Amino acid sequence: MTTLDRLTHLIHDKFGVEIAAIDPDAPFASYNLDSLTVAELMFEIDDALHVTVPDEAVHTVTTLRQLATLIDGLPPSDFKA
């Protein structure tokens, strides 16, 4: 499963967005995710994917594809589930 697939399922599971409705190039706002909800998503990603998403990503990353690309470039964190 790709990072993009994992993120798609995470948004579906945590925020109730139907998988078929998720366009990886659409802005988060199109899923009714405001900046606070996107910040919550970043914390979920930290835990689920064992990475540390930079805080500024909340303001600079606007689509799921951008987020997946960012995550794919991050080293794994020391966090262990």
C-alpha positions as CSV (number, residue, x, y, z in Angstrom):
1,M,0.0,0.0,0.0
2,T,1.4,3.4,-1.0
3,T,1.6,6.4,1.3
4,L,-1.2,8.0,-0.7
5,D,-3.4,4.9,-0.2
6,R,-2.7,4.9,3.5
7,L,-3.5,8.6,3.8
8,T,-6.7,8.1,1.8
9,H,-7.8,5.4,4.2
10,L,-6.8,7.5,7.2
11,I,-9.0,10.4,6.1
12,H,-11.8,8.0,5.5
13,D,-11.5,6.3,8.9
14,K,-10.9,9.5,11.0
15,F,-13.1,12.0,9.2
16,G,-15.7,10.0,7.4
17,V,-14.9,11.1,3.9
18,E,-15.9,8.4,1.3
19,I,-12.8,6.9,-0.4
20,A,-14.4,7.3,-3.8
21,A,-14.8,11.1,-3.1
22,I,-11.2,11.6,-2.3
23,D,-9.1,13.3,-5.0
24,P,-5.5,13.4,-4.0
25,D,-5.1,16.8,-5.8
26,A,-8.0,18.5,-4.2
27,P,-7.4,20.9,-1.4
28,F,-8.1,19.7,2.1
29,A,-10.9,22.3,2.4
30,S,-12.9,20.3,-0.2
31,Y,-13.3,17.6,2.4
32,N,-14.4,20.2,5.0
33,L,-11.0,19.9,6.8
34,D,-10.1,23.2,8.3
35,S,-6.7,24.1,9.6
36,L,-7.4,22.7,13.1
37,T,-8.6,19.4,11.6
38,V,-5.5,19.3,9.3
39,A,-3.4,19.7,12.4
40,E,-5.2,16.8,14.0
41,L,-4.6,14.8,10.8
42,M,-0.9,15.5,11.1
43,F,-0.8,14.1,14.6
44,E,-2.7,11.0,13.4
45,I,-0.1,10.6,10.6
46,D,2.7,10.8,13.1
47,D,1.2,7.9,15.1
48,A,0.0,5.8,12.2
49,L,3.0,6.1,9.8
50,H,5.7,6.5,12.4
51,V,7.1,9.8,11.1
52,T,7.3,13.3,12.4
53,V,5.5,15.7,10.1
54,P,7.0,19.2,10.4
55,D,4.7,21.7,12.1
56,E,4.8,24.1,9.1
57,A,3.2,21.4,6.9
58,V,-0.1,22.4,8.3
59,H,0.3,25.7,6.5
60,T,2.2,24.7,3.4
61,V,0.7,21.4,2.4
62,T,-2.7,21.8,0.9
63,T,-3.4,18.4,-0.9
64,L,-3.2,14.8,-0.1
65,R,-0.7,14.2,-2.9
66,Q,1.6,16.9,-1.5
67,L,1.3,15.4,1.9
68,A,2.2,11.9,0.6
69,T,5.2,13.3,-1.2
70,L,6.4,15.1,2.0
71,I,5.9,12.0,4.1
72,D,7.8,9.8,1.6
73,G,10.8,12.0,2.0
74,L,10.8,11.9,5.8
75,P,12.9,9.6,7.9
76,P,11.1,7.2,10.3
77,S,10.8,8.6,13.8
78,D,12.0,6.9,16.9
79,F,8.4,6.5,18.0
80,K,7.4,2.9,18.4
81,A,3.7,1.9,18.5
